[in-house]
Amino acid sequence: MPVTSGDAEKEAAVRGDDELVADCLKGGEEAWAELVDKYKNLIFSIPIKYGFSRDEAADIFQEVCMNLLSDLKNVREPKALPKWIIMVTSHKCYHAKAKSQRLVSSDSEKSPVDSIEVPPVGDKLVEEAETEQRIREAVAAMSPRCQQLVQMLFFEEPSRPYKAIANSLGISTGSIGFMRQQCLDRLRTRLKGKLFN
């Protein structure tokens, strides 16, 4: 079954950061949960890029969320929140790596400065993390059916065969290509809008 105009009407309304931050500052627990859910993959992805294990990344995630909770009132421009999150998370990663290297160096002859391998917090990391976040937000704003299809086609490892996807969605295998194209066209349109706003 192809994506219909009814599916397009069901596309999720993703609240903007201005609204979420305002609701969080008023003490809205639901808004806080929504804000963390919106940025959880962004926060978690950065320690992984720095080479931390999933458990270490989870610890850094918790620290960043605590910083976000305590410092949200100081964020002057909610639209800059993704960059703020990227920078805070990157700094946490850098300090965790440096601390880890100092502990290792006390048990070895190697100097901590010689052995530290931390990618610099540069424009490339920020740009990459921002692009990934724009994609996550654009996918989250799609209809549930398109979200499922995009998830199954592009984000699962190993990728599912078309027959398994068709069974999961309750459609014929021949409909997947048409549905995929419609969903990708919508995603492309959303991403173009985000890139130029």
Secondary structure, 3 states (H helix, E strand, C coil): CCCCHHHHHCCCCCCCHHHHHHHHHCCCHHHHHHHHHHHHHHHHHHHHHCCCCHHHHHHHHHHHHHHHHHHHHHCCCHHHHHHHHHHHHHHHHHHHHHHHHHHHHHCCCCCHHHHCCCCCCCHHHHHHHHHHHHHHHHHHCCCHHHHHHHHHHHHCCCCCCHHHHHHHHCCCCCHHHHHHHHHHHHHHHHHHHHHCC
